[in-house]
Amino acid sequence: MTITTYRDAWGIPHLRATDARELARAQGRVTAHDRAWQLEVERHRAQGTSASFLGPSAVAWDVFARRARLADTARRCFEALERRDPETAEWVRAYVAGVNEGLAAGAARTPEFARTGLAPGVWEPWHPLGVWLATHILFAGFPAKLWREEAIRHLGEDAVALFATDGPGTSGSNGWLLAGSRTTTGRALLAGDPHRFIEAPGVYQQIRLSCPEFDVIGLAVPGVPGIAHFAHTGTVAWSITNAMADYQDLYRERLRRTERGVEALNPDGTWQRAERHTETVEVAGNPPLRIEVLETERGPLITATTTDQPHPAPDPAAADGAQPPQGPPAPDHETRTDGAGGKTHADGGAEALALRYPPRVTEDLGFSALLPLLRARHVTDVDRAFDAWTEPVNVVHAADTAGGTLHRVAGRVPVRSHTNRTRLAPAWLPGHAWQGWHEMPYGDVTDGVAVMANQRGPAAPLGIEFAPPHRADRIRTLLDERRTWSAADLPAIHTDTHLASAAPLLDHLAALDDLTPGAAELRGRLLAWDRRMDADSTGAAAYAAVRTAVVRHLAAHPAFAALAEPPAHPEVLLPWLALTPRIAFALEHLLRAEELYGVDRPAVVRTAVEEVAAGGPAGTGTWGDTHRLAPWQALPDPSYDGPALSGDHDCVLCTSAVPGLTDLSARGPAARYVWDLADRDNSLWVVPLGADGVPGAPHHTDQLALWLKGELAPVSTDWDRLELVEETDV
């Protein structure tokens, strides 16, 4: 058997093997060569061991990963996969074998290993499942329930709708499907761009996987075999966006410590012993941290019942069944926080939060969908494969060369009470158990078009917070400007910068009178502005400055004072609880609401425009002066100065800043694609940086210029036009 590796002009790997298992091995090996540092960072994040070489900045994540039992869940899911689907389990094992074969050589060419002193480790078969789970555990935005709990407590139930919009902590996407009736070739087109945190190396890996069974190009997740999200098999193509479904719950657990251990109060009034052990988080340059890990019948506790302290060494006796540590001292009032999100009751009991998420319950991460997707030939095959999908819950588009189309939701969403879906559920009260699973809804393809941009659509019954309709409406408007489209036409839609959500603030500006001359001049220019967030636009910069001032003044208003200081919860969850981003991303709702808790919004807008005008000649700078790319790096580079960006959170070109905090953008299109069902070689794709994860390598950032300009690279599948770089007999 022979495995061959080819590269195209962009360094993208094209792999050929004699069967699917050897192809998975080749995929693992080439990924280890190109992305060794990324693979090891993601493996350690899944294990909760990243602070051992990244230091104190990674402790919060590691503690969350340990408490949420991510690694244990991934292990259980792989063991269940071996029982339910041994073929896929062996395929995953082959991928892991390839990673282990290539990791040492990949690490040797990657400087981050030397910088941190990290030695490449050994991958185990469950690690790809752990990478998948750790990557997506926050996609459903369960921490938003903590925000809603606080907002309802301080502002009332109406606050849920006012602030119900996705923000920088939520991943989204654009995607659209054009049936053959709307294309120049008579065959369908799929296009879009997933919006995630931009990372270096990138979160998607362009790759081709070819064997006698299938020949697929697409965007893979490094560390995971196959091509799950965006792919073209030659006869069928598919793509996804985040459905914005709610499928994870947070339970308030009432706990007590006894001689038997830690016990949780159940809805039937009985106390049930929780599983308990301690773990030690190693921290580079600091003493290790010993944490208590607890799990009730609902799920693992992600907040502490006692404050974790540095500890010189792990306690081998502190396992489930060992003598528990002493609980916190009895408080002198009804409840108090313990510094990590727990509460202590006057009766000596404590409260903590349990996270219930589907793979922990079902021992299934949906990996049985991956091989059938690669083997798909028609939309019916794709549809059937996505029946096995678990999470994240996605909206799927697919089309085939026979004219078939698909628009559906895929994933697993539990049936439970409205309280579970919106806020914290009391574990000790009846009525909050999961009661089976929702049927996944299907959407329509209307007049040959389907658009998905995280708005309310077929997934509406499954979620609470969705994106505003601006991106979806704008894409549909642009598509309706002509009857037929070609693959080459579609990148113009990817890069549209019209900002519909600017309207409420501009309406408030238009209604103001008696402004100072400088503020009046600024208002006049903003009202004449074309509402496009282009990097070279002075109008966009002036609008952003006024918007930032409005957000800051609203956040400082006494009406929201109780929400200004988030409650004590794990650091990983705090972005969902921060007041300023919540106001920033709900700004149009807050400005349009009939009443806003007594806030004089015209006065706020007046103060903001006067403030910006008084600060100097507003409009001399451009949006790109401050709106710049700031990718996430496991080892941040303080000297990094990112390029200027067009776009904004509610533009089709969704490059999200956080108004009121920063104009820098850490989230945006993590890839762009156009899949052409008439001719796969007319398809297009691009990623923000490049195919190679090694700094300084020729293909490390060679796609950045294309990405910034909104251009895409051509897909090439002609083996004769590719460079053969390795041929291995196995």
Protein Blocks (a to p, Z undefined) as FASTA:
>chain_A
ZZdddddfkopacdddfbfklmmmmmmmmmmmmmmmmmmmmmmmmnopmmmmnojmlmmm
mmmmmmnommmmmmmmmmmmmmmmmmlmmmmmmmmmmmmmmmmmmmmmpmklmmnopacd
dddfklmmmmmmmmmmmmnommmmmmmmmmmmmnojklmmmmgccdfkbccdddddddfk
lcfnopacdddddddddddddfbdcdddddfkbccdddddehiacjfkbccehjaccddd
dehiafbdcddddddddfkbccdddfkopacdddddddddddehiacddddddddfkbcc
fbdfbdcdddfbdcfklcghiacdddddddfbfbdcehiopacdfkopacddddddfklm
nopghlmmmmmmmmpcbfklmmmmmmmpcbdcdddddddfkopacdddedddddddfklm
mmccdfkbghiacebjadddddddeehiacdehiacfklmmmmbdcdfklmmmmmmmmmm
pmbdcfklmmmmmmpcbdfklmmmmmmmmmpghiafklmmmmmmmmmpgoiacfklmklm
mmmmmmmmmmmmmmmpmklmmmmpccdddfklmmmmpmklmmmmmmmmmmmpmbgghiaf
klmmmmmmmmmmmnocehkacfklmmccddddfbacfkbccdddeddfklmblcdddehj
amcdfbdcfbdcdddfkbmklpccddfkbmbfcghiaklmmmmmmmmnopacdddfbfkl
pccfbdcdZZ
